[in-house]
Amino acid sequence: MSSLSNNTHPALRATAVELSTDFGGVGSPRPTNSPALVSNCRAGSPDPAVEPGILSSYLVALTAAAFLTLIPAALQAEGLRAGTAMVDITPPAGMPFQVPQVPPYPVLPAEGTHDPLHVKAVVLESGGTKAAVVACDLTSIPLEIITAARKEVGRICTVPPENVMISATHTHTVPNIRPRFFQNAKPAQMKTALEYIDRLPRLMAQSVRDAESRLTTVRLQAAIGEAPGVAFNRRFLMKEGVVLANPGKGHDEVLVNVVRPAGPTDPSLPLVYLATPNGQPLASMINFAMHLDTTGGLSYSADYPQVIAKILAEVKGPEMLTHFTTGACGNINHYYLLDPQHPRRIKGYQEAARIGTLLAAEVVRSYERLRPVSDAPLKVSRETVMLKLLKEKSDKFIADAGPRPSFFDGEVTEKLVNGQYEFAAEVMVITLGDEVAFVGIPGELFVELGLAIKQGSPYQYTIIDELANGSIGYIPNRKAQAEGAYGASPQSTRCEPGSGEALVDSALRQLIAHRAITPTLR
């Protein structure tokens, strides 16, 4: 149980938040009343300040966790085991397609399938602990579907449901899986959609079950590639002193007023590679920070990751799983708008092929740079962070509907606390050894925040899976929210300023606790 003080962070409420941990070799995760990883954050401090009484519990818990990981030597001697699976989740044609979710919520039927959609799972096991990293070819996943999938995992698998990270790749050419946005669908279309949505959690759980059934001893290697010039920050400082997102759409002549991008990009392309002891490829787990919105059209497509998978299968063989997750790219896309004479604002399957080929080429180069990394212990933790609803939205709801104790806004449950609504966001961390980490964030994280996690992480290979274990929408950094524009404006985010930084703090707290670093005293 991690207790946060009243003023932990401007975006955090005074509440106790659960930090469930599974530190390997000790069976099930600790109960929520365990003293493990207790912290108390104080106002005005950039890092958690720990009270004396809590400090001793914290250090004892860390010492105990470190000691307990040494106990099951026989289990750890087996080394890391992994299994992979891919399950088709392509819906039938005619189902409501994912289109901009704005009134009057038009219902456009899918025209067919360009390439199939999948859910891909990698199950890891080390020292008696199991975890799963699941990637779905969907734009985002409602929390109720994540919850149902985890529940089904608990029913059919021995992987603890709380140790399953489920994320969406954010491809935009997929079915609409939120019924509130296709209320105008025809009866047959509605029936098809609801049946598909009902199946999705079972298909996600099936991927975990299938991967778990294929667990085998593996070697773990990693590398970090670089793919500059592929992704671009879509927010720009203009000559008139304002920041705009994707300026001049349909009017490229205004691009002469662009001064510079308003933020960075993250060109890194991390690769975690799993192979059997005799060298048979099992999985390439790759991650890149760029929106998956390059194909367009009304046909189902996994976007550029399917091109990457096809090329890597030709290099490593069809039995290897290419497991793609999306990095922190809330403000990153593939449009190049810095040259007003030759802007590049293209969509289509050829554009997806171009991008996928460039990224696949860098992964192939990274195969030559792979190095062995430690694979034990396997640790898992989750922290529920309470974030405040944007104050103007909270105040408007109270003015329109009165101060209700709680309400469901279509994506999250908002609870009224001290005159302002707040909602829960789960931050999850899975680590392997002392070099590889997966961080799950439940929304579209701005790249600045993703870079802050990577820079503050004690793990060399830190992979950020956005839109994991929920979907709270855009998560901008403070600077971007002060500037406004799409993704950071009140119309496009529910998050109070500081929410993104609060999620970064949670990720870093967990990563540092996993690593159990011994401080230098001189």
C-alpha positions as CSV (number, residue, x, y, z in Angstrom):
1,M,0.0,0.0,0.0
2,S,1.4,3.3,-1.0
3,S,0.1,6.2,0.9
4,L,0.2,9.6,-0.7
5,S,-0.2,12.8,1.3
6,N,-2.9,15.4,0.6
7,N,-0.5,17.5,-1.5
8,T,1.5,14.8,-3.2
9,H,1.2,16.6,-6.5
10,P,-1.1,19.2,-7.9
11,A,-2.7,16.4,-10.0
12,L,-2.9,13.9,-7.2
13,R,-5.6,13.8,-4.5
14,A,-5.0,13.0,-0.8
15,T,-5.7,9.3,-0.9
16,A,-4.1,5.9,-0.4
17,V,-3.2,4.3,-3.8
18,E,-2.6,0.6,-4.3
19,L,0.8,-0.5,-5.3
20,S,0.7,-4.2,-5.9
21,T,4.0,-5.9,-6.5
22,D,5.3,-9.3,-7.6
23,F,9.1,-9.3,-7.1
24,G,9.8,-12.8,-8.3
25,G,10.4,-16.0,-6.6
26,V,7.9,-15.6,-3.8
27,G,4.7,-16.8,-5.5
28,S,1.7,-14.5,-5.6
29,P,1.8,-10.7,-5.3
30,R,1.7,-9.3,-1.9
31,P,-1.7,-8.5,-0.4
32,T,-2.6,-4.9,-0.5
33,N,-2.0,-4.5,3.2
34,S,1.7,-5.4,2.8
35,P,4.2,-2.8,3.9
36,A,6.1,-3.2,0.7
37,L,7.1,0.0,-1.2
38,V,5.5,2.5,1.1
39,S,6.1,6.1,0.3
40,N,4.7,9.4,1.4
41,C,5.0,12.4,-1.0
42,R,5.0,15.9,0.3
43,A,4.0,19.1,-1.4
44,G,6.6,21.3,-3.0
45,S,9.1,18.5,-3.3
46,P,10.1,17.2,-6.8
47,D,10.7,13.8,-5.4
48,P,8.8,11.8,-2.8
49,A,9.8,12.7,0.7
50,V,9.7,9.8,3.2
51,E,8.8,10.3,6.8
52,P,11.1,8.6,9.3
53,G,8.7,5.9,10.4
54,I,7.8,5.1,6.9
55,L,11.4,5.2,5.8
56,S,12.3,2.2,8.0
57,S,9.4,0.2,6.7
58,Y,10.4,1.1,3.1
59,L,14.0,0.0,3.6
60,V,13.0,-3.2,5.4
61,A,10.6,-4.0,2.6
62,L,13.2,-3.4,-0.1
63,T,15.8,-5.5,1.8
64,A,13.3,-8.3,2.3
65,A,12.2,-8.2,-1.4
66,A,15.9,-8.4,-2.5
67,F,16.6,-11.2,-0.1
68,L,13.5,-13.2,-1.1
69,T,14.4,-13.2,-4.7
70,L,17.5,-15.3,-3.8
71,I,15.5,-18.1,-2.2
72,P,14.2,-20.1,-5.2
73,A,17.6,-20.8,-6.6
74,A,16.4,-23.9,-8.4
75,L,13.7,-22.0,-10.1
76,Q,16.1,-19.2,-11.1
77,A,18.6,-21.6,-12.4
78,E,16.2,-22.5,-15.1
79,G,16.5,-19.0,-16.5
80,L,14.0,-16.9,-18.3
81,R,11.2,-18.7,-20.2
82,A,9.0,-17.0,-22.8
83,G,6.1,-17.9,-25.0
84,T,4.4,-16.1,-27.8
85,A,1.0,-16.1,-29.5
86,M,-1.0,-14.2,-32.1
87,V,-4.8,-14.3,-32.3
88,D,-6.8,-12.8,-35.2
89,I,-9.3,-10.1,-34.1
90,T,-10.3,-8.9,-37.5
91,P,-14.1,-8.1,-37.4
92,P,-16.5,-8.7,-40.2
93,A,-17.0,-6.1,-42.9
94,G,-19.9,-3.7,-42.3
95,M,-19.1,-3.2,-38.6
96,P,-19.1,0.5,-37.6
97,F,-15.6,1.9,-38.4
98,Q,-13.4,4.0,-36.2
99,V,-14.1,7.6,-37.4
100,P,-13.7,11.0,-35.6
101,Q,-15.9,10.7,-32.5
102,V,-17.6,14.1,-32.8
103,P,-21.4,14.9,-33.1
104,P,-23.4,13.8,-34.9
105,Y,-21.4,10.6,-34.6
106,P,-21.7,9.3,-38.2
107,V,-21.8,5.5,-38.6
108,L,-19.6,4.5,-41.5
109,P,-19.4,0.8,-42.3
110,A,-16.0,-0.9,-42.8
111,E,-15.4,-1.6,-46.5
112,G,-13.2,-4.7,-46.0
113,T,-9.8,-5.8,-44.8
114,H,-6.5,-4.6,-46.2
115,D,-4.5,-6.7,-43.7
116,P,-5.7,-8.6,-40.6
117,L,-5.9,-7.2,-37.1
118,H,-4.3,-9.2,-34.3
119,V,-3.7,-9.3,-30.6
120,K,-0.1,-10.4,-29.9
121,A,1.1,-11.7,-26.5
122,V,4.5,-12.4,-25.0
123,V,4.4,-14.3,-21.7
124,L,7.5,-14.2,-19.5
125,E,8.4,-16.4,-16.6
126,S,11.3,-16.2,-14.3
127,G,11.8,-17.4,-10.7
128,G,8.2,-18.4,-10.2
129,T,6.8,-15.1,-11.5
130,K,4.8,-14.8,-14.7
131,A,3.8,-11.7,-16.6
132,A,2.4,-10.9,-20.0
133,V,2.8,-8.0,-22.4
134,V,-0.1,-7.9,-24.8
135,A,-0.5,-5.6,-27.9
136,C,-3.7,-5.2,-29.7
137,D,-4.3,-3.7,-33.2
138,L,-6.9,-1.2,-31.9
139,T,-7.0,2.6,-31.5
140,S,-7.6,2.4,-27.8
141,I,-9.3,0.0,-25.4
142,P,-12.0,0.9,-22.9
143,L,-11.2,0.0,-19.3
144,E,-14.1,-2.4,-19.0
145,I,-12.7,-4.5,-21.8
146,I,-9.3,-4.5,-20.1
147,T,-10.9,-5.6,-16.9
148,A,-12.9,-8.3,-18.5
149,A,-9.8,-9.6,-20.4
150,R,-7.8,-9.8,-17.2
151,K,-10.7,-11.6,-15.4
152,E,-10.7,-14.1,-18.2
153,V,-7.0,-14.5,-18.0
154,G,-7.5,-15.4,-14.3
155,R,-10.0,-18.0,-15.3
156,I,-8.1,-19.8,-18.0
157,C,-4.4,-19.1,-17.3
158,T,-1.9,-19.3,-14.4
159,V,-0.5,-15.8,-15.3
160,P,-1.8,-13.5,-12.5
161,P,-4.4,-11.1,-14.1
162,E,-2.7,-8.2,-12.4
163,N,0.5,-9.1,-14.1
164,V,-0.9,-8.6,-17.6
165,M,-0.2,-5.4,-19.5
166,I,-2.7,-4.8,-22.4
167,S,-2.1,-2.0,-24.8
168,A,-3.5,-0.7,-28.1
169,T,-1.1,0.1,-31.0
170,H,-3.4,3.1,-31.8
171,T,-3.9,2.1,-35.4
172,H,-6.9,4.2,-36.7
173,T,-8.1,1.8,-39.3
174,V,-10.1,-0.5,-37.0
175,P,-13.6,-1.1,-35.8
176,N,-15.4,1.3,-33.4
177,I,-15.6,-0.5,-30.1
178,R,-17.5,2.1,-28.1
179,P,-21.3,1.7,-28.5
180,R,-22.0,5.3,-27.4
181,F,-20.5,6.4,-30.7
182,F,-22.6,4.3,-33.0
183,Q,-26.0,4.6,-31.6
184,N,-27.3,5.4,-35.1
185,A,-26.2,2.1,-36.4
186,K,-28.7,-0.1,-38.2
187,P,-29.9,-3.1,-36.1
188,A,-27.9,-5.7,-37.9
189,Q,-24.8,-3.5,-37.7
190,M,-25.4,-2.9,-34.0
191,K,-25.8,-6.7,-33.4
192,T,-22.5,-7.5,-35.2
193,A,-20.7,-4.8,-33.3
194,L,-21.9,-5.8,-29.9
195,E,-21.1,-9.4,-30.5
196,Y,-17.6,-8.5,-31.6
197,I,-17.0,-6.3,-28.5
198,D,-18.3,-9.2,-26.3
199,R,-15.7,-11.5,-27.9
200,L,-12.7,-9.2,-27.6
201,P,-11.8,-9.9,-23.9
202,R,-11.9,-13.6,-24.6
203,L,-9.6,-13.3,-27.6
204,M,-7.1,-11.2,-25.6
205,A,-7.1,-13.8,-22.8
206,Q,-6.8,-16.5,-25.4
207,S,-3.6,-14.9,-26.7
208,V,-2.1,-15.1,-23.1
209,R,-3.2,-18.7,-22.7
210,D,-1.7,-19.7,-26.0
211,A,1.5,-17.9,-25.2
212,E,1.7,-19.5,-21.8
213,S,1.2,-22.9,-23.2
214,R,4.3,-22.4,-25.4
215,L,6.7,-21.3,-22.6
216,T,10.3,-22.3,-23.4
217,T,13.8,-21.4,-22.2
218,V,15.1,-18.3,-24.0
219,R,18.0,-16.0,-24.2
220,L,17.4,-12.3,-23.8
221,Q,19.2,-9.7,-25.8
222,A,18.5,-6.0,-26.5
223,A,19.6,-3.1,-28.6
224,I,18.4,0.5,-29.3
225,G,18.2,1.7,-32.9
226,E,17.6,5.2,-34.1
227,A,15.1,6.2,-36.8
228,P,15.5,10.0,-37.3
229,G,13.5,11.8,-39.9
230,V,10.5,9.4,-39.7
231,A,8.4,11.0,-37.0
232,F,7.8,14.7,-36.3
233,N,6.4,16.8,-33.5
234,R,3.0,18.0,-34.8
235,R,2.9,21.1,-32.6
236,F,4.5,24.3,-34.1
237,L,5.4,27.7,-32.8
238,M,4.0,30.2,-35.3
239,K,5.3,33.7,-36.1
240,E,2.3,35.3,-34.4
241,G,3.5,33.7,-31.1
242,V,0.9,31.0,-30.7
243,V,1.3,27.2,-30.9
244,L,-0.8,25.2,-33.4
245,A,-1.1,21.5,-34.0
246,N,-0.9,20.4,-37.7
247,P,-1.2,23.9,-39.0
248,G,-2.4,24.7,-42.5
249,K,-4.3,21.5,-43.1
250,G,-5.6,22.1,-46.6
251,H,-3.9,25.5,-46.8
252,D,-0.2,24.7,-47.0
253,E,0.6,28.4,-47.8
254,V,0.3,29.2,-44.0
255,L,3.3,27.0,-43.3
256,V,5.6,30.0,-44.1
257,N,4.5,31.2,-40.7
258,V,6.0,28.2,-38.9
259,V,9.0,29.2,-36.7
260,R,10.0,25.8,-35.3
261,P,8.5,22.7,-33.8
262,A,7.1,23.3,-30.3
263,G,8.6,20.1,-28.9
264,P,11.0,17.2,-29.5
265,T,10.7,13.8,-31.0
266,D,11.9,10.4,-29.8
267,P,13.7,8.7,-32.7
268,S,14.8,5.7,-30.6
269,L,13.7,2.3,-31.7
270,P,14.3,-0.2,-28.8
271,L,14.5,-3.9,-29.5
272,V,14.1,-6.7,-27.0
273,Y,14.9,-10.0,-28.7
274,L,14.0,-13.4,-27.5
275,A,15.5,-16.6,-29.0
276,T,15.9,-20.2,-27.9
277,P,19.3,-21.4,-26.6
278,N,20.0,-22.8,-30.1
279,G,19.3,-19.5,-31.7
280,Q,15.8,-20.0,-33.0
281,P,14.1,-16.6,-33.2
282,L,11.1,-16.4,-30.9
283,A,10.1,-12.7,-30.7
284,S,11.2,-9.2,-31.6
285,M,9.6,-6.7,-29.2
286,I,9.9,-3.3,-30.8
287,N,8.5,0.1,-29.9
288,F,8.4,3.5,-31.7
289,A,6.8,6.8,-30.8
290,M,4.7,7.9,-33.7
291,H,0.9,7.9,-34.3
292,L,-0.4,5.0,-36.3
293,D,-2.5,7.0,-38.7
294,T,-0.7,6.7,-42.0
295,T,-3.0,4.5,-44.1
296,G,-6.4,6.2,-44.1
297,G,-9.4,4.7,-45.8
298,L,-12.2,2.5,-44.4
299,S,-10.6,-0.9,-44.6
300,Y,-9.1,-2.7,-41.6
301,S,-5.4,-2.4,-41.3
302,A,-2.7,-2.6,-38.6
303,D,-1.0,0.3,-40.3
304,Y,2.8,0.4,-40.7
305,P,3.6,-2.3,-38.0
306,Q,2.2,-5.0,-40.3
307,V,4.8,-3.9,-42.9
308,I,7.5,-4.2,-40.3
309,A,6.3,-7.7,-39.3
310,K,6.2,-8.9,-42.9
311,I,9.8,-7.8,-43.6
312,L,11.2,-9.2,-40.3
313,A,9.5,-12.5,-41.0
314,E,11.4,-12.6,-44.3
315,V,14.7,-11.9,-42.3
316,K,14.1,-14.2,-39.3
317,G,11.5,-16.6,-40.4
318,P,7.7,-16.8,-40.2
319,E,7.8,-18.4,-36.7
320,M,9.1,-15.3,-35.1
321,L,6.6,-12.9,-33.6
322,T,7.0,-9.2,-34.3
323,H,5.5,-7.6,-31.2
324,F,5.0,-3.8,-31.8
325,T,3.9,-1.3,-29.2
326,T,3.5,2.4,-29.5
327,G,5.7,4.8,-27.5
328,A,4.9,8.2,-26.1
329,C,3.5,9.9,-29.2
330,G,0.5,12.0,-28.1
331,N,2.0,14.9,-30.1
332,I,4.0,13.0,-32.7
333,N,2.9,12.0,-36.3
334,H,4.5,11.4,-39.7
335,Y,3.8,14.8,-41.3
336,Y,6.8,16.9,-42.3
337,L,5.7,20.5,-42.4
338,L,9.0,22.4,-41.9
339,D,9.5,23.1,-45.6
340,P,6.6,25.3,-46.8
341,Q,7.6,24.6,-50.4
342,H,7.6,20.8,-50.1
343,P,5.5,19.7,-47.1
344,R,4.8,16.0,-46.7
345,R,1.3,15.4,-45.6
346,I,0.5,12.0,-47.1
347,K,-1.6,9.0,-46.2
348,G,-2.1,5.7,-47.9
349,Y,-0.8,2.1,-48.0
350,Q,2.3,3.2,-49.9
351,E,3.1,5.7,-47.1
352,A,2.6,2.9,-44.5
353,A,4.9,0.7,-46.6
354,R,7.5,3.5,-46.7
355,I,7.5,4.1,-43.0
356,G,7.3,0.4,-42.1
357,T,10.3,-0.4,-44.4
358,L,12.4,2.4,-42.9
359,L,11.7,1.1,-39.4
360,A,12.2,-2.5,-40.3
361,A,15.6,-1.7,-41.9
362,E,16.7,-0.1,-38.6
363,V,15.5,-3.2,-36.7
364,V,17.6,-5.4,-39.0
365,R,20.6,-3.2,-38.4
366,S,19.9,-3.5,-34.7
367,Y,20.1,-7.3,-34.9
368,E,23.8,-6.8,-35.5
369,R,24.1,-4.7,-32.3
370,L,22.2,-7.0,-30.0
371,R,23.9,-7.7,-26.6
372,P,23.0,-10.2,-23.9
373,V,21.2,-8.7,-20.9
374,S,20.3,-10.0,-17.5
375,D,16.9,-11.7,-17.4
376,A,16.3,-12.2,-13.7
377,P,14.5,-11.4,-11.5
378,L,11.2,-10.7,-13.2
379,K,9.3,-8.0,-11.3
380,V,5.9,-6.5,-11.7
381,S,4.2,-3.6,-10.0
382,R,1.1,-1.3,-10.5
383,E,0.2,2.0,-9.0
384,T,-3.2,3.6,-9.2
385,V,-2.8,7.4,-9.4
386,M,-5.8,9.7,-8.8
387,L,-5.8,12.5,-11.3
388,K,-8.0,15.6,-11.2
389,L,-10.4,16.3,-14.0
390,L,-9.6,19.6,-15.7
391,K,-11.1,22.2,-13.4
392,E,-13.1,24.0,-16.0
393,K,-14.7,20.7,-17.0
394,S,-15.4,19.8,-13.4
395,D,-16.9,23.2,-12.6
396,K,-19.1,23.0,-15.7
397,F,-20.4,19.6,-14.8
398,I,-21.3,20.8,-11.3
399,A,-23.0,23.9,-12.7
400,D,-25.0,21.9,-15.2
401,A,-25.9,18.7,-13.2
402,G,-25.1,19.6,-9.6
403,P,-22.4,18.1,-7.4
404,R,-23.1,14.4,-7.9
405,P,-20.9,12.1,-5.8
406,S,-19.7,10.4,-9.0
407,F,-20.5,10.0,-12.7
408,F,-19.2,8.0,-15.6
409,D,-18.0,10.2,-18.4
410,G,-18.0,7.5,-21.0
411,E,-14.4,6.4,-20.4
412,V,-13.6,6.8,-16.7
413,T,-15.6,7.1,-13.4
414,E,-15.3,10.6,-12.0
415,K,-15.6,11.0,-8.2
416,L,-16.2,14.3,-6.4
417,V,-13.5,15.1,-3.9
418,N,-13.2,18.5,-2.1
419,G,-15.2,20.2,-4.8
420,Q,-13.4,18.8,-7.9
421,Y,-13.8,15.6,-9.8
422,E,-11.0,13.1,-10.1
423,F,-10.4,9.7,-11.8
424,A,-8.1,6.8,-11.5
425,A,-5.1,6.0,-13.8
426,E,-3.0,2.8,-13.6
427,V,0.7,3.0,-14.2
428,M,2.3,-0.5,-14.6
429,V,5.9,-1.6,-14.6
430,I,7.4,-4.9,-15.7
431,T,11.2,-5.3,-15.4
432,L,13.6,-8.1,-16.4
433,G,17.0,-8.2,-14.6
434,D,18.6,-4.8,-14.2
435,E,18.4,-3.5,-17.8
436,V,15.0,-4.1,-19.4
437,A,11.8,-2.4,-18.4
438,F,8.3,-2.0,-19.8
439,V,6.2,0.9,-18.6
440,G,2.4,1.0,-19.2
441,I,0.7,4.4,-19.3
442,P,-3.1,4.5,-19.9
443,G,-3.4,7.3,-22.4
444,E,-1.8,9.2,-25.3
445,L,1.4,10.5,-23.5
446,F,3.1,13.5,-24.9
447,V,6.7,12.7,-26.0
448,E,8.3,15.1,-23.5
449,L,6.8,12.9,-20.7
450,G,8.0,9.7,-22.3
451,L,11.5,11.1,-22.6
452,A,11.4,12.1,-18.9
453,I,10.6,8.5,-17.9
454,K,13.5,7.2,-20.1
455,Q,16.0,9.7,-18.8
456,G,15.0,9.1,-15.2
457,S,14.8,5.3,-15.5
458,P,17.7,3.2,-14.0
459,Y,17.0,0.7,-16.8
460,Q,19.0,1.1,-20.0
461,Y,16.3,-0.4,-22.1
462,T,13.1,1.3,-20.9
463,I,10.1,0.8,-23.2
464,I,7.0,2.9,-22.8
465,D,3.7,1.3,-23.9
466,E,1.1,4.0,-24.2
467,L,-2.6,3.3,-24.1
468,A,-2.0,0.4,-21.8
469,N,-4.5,-0.8,-19.2
470,G,-7.0,1.9,-20.0
471,S,-7.6,5.0,-22.1
472,I,-7.8,8.4,-20.4
473,G,-7.2,10.4,-23.6
474,Y,-4.4,12.9,-24.3
475,I,-1.8,13.4,-21.5
476,P,0.0,16.6,-22.2
477,N,2.9,18.1,-20.3
478,R,2.5,21.3,-18.3
479,K,4.2,23.5,-21.0
480,A,1.9,22.1,-23.7
481,Q,-1.2,22.7,-21.6
482,A,-0.2,26.3,-21.1
483,E,0.2,26.7,-24.9
484,G,-3.1,24.9,-25.8
485,A,-3.8,23.5,-29.2
486,Y,-5.1,20.0,-30.1
487,G,-4.1,17.4,-27.6
488,A,-3.5,20.0,-24.9
489,S,-6.5,22.2,-25.1
490,P,-9.5,21.9,-22.7
491,Q,-11.5,20.5,-25.7
492,S,-9.1,17.6,-26.2
493,T,-7.9,16.5,-22.7
494,R,-9.6,15.7,-19.5
495,C,-6.4,16.0,-17.4
496,E,-5.7,18.9,-15.0
497,P,-2.2,20.4,-15.6
498,G,0.4,18.3,-13.8
499,S,-1.3,15.0,-14.5
500,G,1.3,13.8,-16.9
501,E,4.1,14.7,-14.5
502,A,2.3,12.7,-11.8
503,L,2.2,9.6,-14.0
504,V,5.9,10.1,-14.7
505,D,6.6,10.3,-11.0
506,S,4.7,7.1,-10.5
507,A,6.6,5.3,-13.2
508,L,10.0,6.5,-11.8
509,R,9.1,5.5,-8.2
510,Q,8.3,2.0,-9.4
511,L,11.3,1.7,-11.6
512,I,13.7,2.9,-8.9
513,A,12.1,0.5,-6.4
514,H,12.5,-2.4,-8.8
515,R,16.1,-1.6,-9.3
516,A,16.9,-1.3,-5.6
517,I,19.9,0.9,-6.2
518,T,22.6,1.0,-3.5
519,P,23.4,4.7,-3.0
520,T,27.0,5.9,-3.1
521,L,27.9,7.5,0.3
522,R,30.8,9.6,-0.9
